[in-house]
Amino acid sequence: MMSTSRRHLLLCASILGVGTLSGTAFAASTSQPEHRSHKAVHHKATTSTAAAKTAKPAVAAPVAASSVAVPVATTAPAFSSRRRAEVLEAQGVSGGSERMVVTGSALASSNNQNANPVQIVTAKQIQQTGATTLSDFFARIPSIGGTGTNNSETNGTGGASCTDIRNLGSNRVLVLIDGKRATLNGQTNCIDLNALPVQQIASVEILKDGGSELYGADAVSGVINIKMRHDLSDGNITIRGGITGHGDNDTGMISAYKGWNFDHDKGNLTLFGQYMTQGGVLQRNRGWANPVQLTDNPVGSGGETFGSGYSNYTHVQNSTTNLNAAVAPDGKTVSTWGASNRYPYGEHQSLINQLQNSSLSGDFHYQFNRHANLYSNVMYSHRTSSSYMAAEPFDGSVPPSTLPSVLTVPANDPNNPFGQDVDITKRLTELGDRRDENATDTVTAKVGVNGAIAYGWDYDVSYTYGSNMSTDHLENVGSYTNLLNAYGLQQVDPSNSASALVYNPSVCPSFGCSNPFGTMGKQAASYVNYNTNTHSHYQLRDWNLRINNNHVTTMPWKGGGDLGMAFGFEHRGEQLTNTPDELISSGQSLTNTVLPTSGGFDVTEGYAEAKATLLKNVFLAKDLTIDAQGRASGYSTTSDTAKNWKASINWAPTQDIRFRGTIGTSYRQPNVYELYGGQSLS
């Protein structure tokens, strides 16, 4: 039984040196404004030539890639540091330091003054790499672990690309879009990064610390907040393409957006569209990946070349007589089983999957007054992916199927050259290589109202609905029942997977029986072959309310700073339905048996945060801030109420030195996929 919860104690401490780099950090961490209209500030564009000469991209762009951007309206001019300060001062931000809400806190703070370790990635950094998907970019970030799934995984991912933090698993990181939950992929239990258009991303904030006390049970290892572009008043068309030096994996992308302000800039409507394609790479087209090598050193020689034990040579065994033989595909030539009989499956697999993604989104907001700003966003994505795998390996059924768990050819079978009952395993190459085609449609719709209440208190209330419908089409899987008939084998007791098999030619199809030790003919292969279709549907309904005040009061001593407080409420429901192909659910396929599943849960949660700047701009305390957060969660799947907390301290004795430390608890609740998701193909 899966435990209903797990509790962890998290401790994090760090020291940060700042100084001459603080200006660069400021530019990198400037976030997009929330859905609020603002007066346009017109000025002449100025640039800093020194900064332009010293700034370097995080990762060099691919040599073979090309990109063309065609503006169809005016674009925003660049800010100089002086002009930025003037604009911020005009907007009521003193000291030339922008206060913003950064992932890990519900309260705004000056840049680089949050105790939580948050990495901020800008849209420019993403575009400089030439990445066509967010997954491709995340592969370049060391803190993003390798236990997620990406476009180079061909078995069981359903074409989706997931991510994680520090190798703690994709089921322990929460991915948000604009600070709110978004629609999961029903087959892989993650936000499908392939479905997010990179050209629409404004920035990405990565909280590399536990966040359960503020965001819930999914945020055990951290939070990734993807901020999309809003409030655009211009237009742009971007065309990008590339190809590898091997002449494959041709990629292309075309994206466009257009925004309109109306009613004296009180409202804005922005439309965005993107189409992206990726050609894929076969493993046999890379020398380092084919043949597969088992070695501790991926570079150099000395690795033992090996293949799969499921081969087009039939592996014949009898544990009683210690028989260990190989029968060639002709069904007659017998030899001792050895390493040379292994199958070079790498020649038949995808190294990078084929991928196509079309996305459309619309963003609208209208500010009635400072107390009410209506905002809404709808995102739709249609993704298709295709990958190849070697032909179906076979050695028996998997429970709860009642078909034979081991295929035993009886001694009286006329094709049995061994004169004894033998167990066989093989790879059914006559069915052809498997091809996994996956199609998903994802919709996320969000509507909300935010604004000021009174005396510095602000509110934000929203509702999010999400739906993901996926269809996984797997070709050349095969029917176990038809395979037994083709071999002329029949169970003595059809209700028992351990039942013996007898040779009965009357069950063979009209074109005759096939040799279980050899390769089937075209008619038999067509009779045995079968394609499966698995469907899944995930739904999300999420209500959110947050009330916050960044300046409740000021500490009543000299050098004291502000006390900020935030309170929030969330009610969320998630449902998942997984419907495998009838042949799979009945246990008659040559792959794993998967039963239909369906279920869901509701959770009601409340959270609070208080942040106090104890000292500011005094001796040995340029900044001394403490932060306390707490969250209580009640799940419909358990009677317990989960309670989590975190405390942190942020101390900067001087402008150039900063100490940070956090301690807290984390609550792990099984998610909807772990509770009600079907098995993955393996």
Buried (B, 14 or more C-beta within 10 A) or exposed (E): EEEBBEEBEBEBEBEBEBEEEBEEBBBBBBBBBBBBBEEEEEEEEEEBEEEEEEEEEBBEBBEBBBEEEEEEEEBEBEBBBEBBBBBBEEEEBEEBBBBBBBBBBBBBBBBBBBBBBBBBBBBEBBBBBBBBBBBBBBBBBEBBBEBBBBBBBBBBBBBBBBBBBBEBBBBBBBBBBBBBBBBBBBBBBBBBBBBBBBBBBBBBBBBBBBBBBBBBBBBBBBBBBBBBBBBBBBBBBBBBBBBBEEEBBBBBBBBBBBBBBEEEBBBBBBBBBBBBBBBBBBBBBBEEBBBBBEEEEEEEEEBEEEBBBBBBBBBBBBEEEEBEBBBBBEBEEBEEBEEEBBBBBBBBBBBBBBBBBBBBBBBBBBBEEEBEBBBBBBBBBBBBBBBBBBBBBBBBBBEEBBBBBBBBBBEEBEBBBBEEBBBBBBBBBBBBBBBBBBBBBBBBBBBBBBBBEEEBBBBBBBBBBBBBBBBBBBBBBBBBBBBBBBBBBBBEEEEEBEBEBEBBEEBBBEEEBBBBBBBBBEBBBEBBBBBBBBBBBBBBBBBBBBBBBBBBEEBEEEBBBBBBBBBBBBBBBBBBBBBBBEBBBBBBBBBBBBEBBEBBBBBBBBBBBBBBBBBBEEEEBBBBBBBBBBBBBBBEBBEEEBEBBBBBBBBBBEEEBBBBBBBBBBBBBBBBBEBBBBBEBE
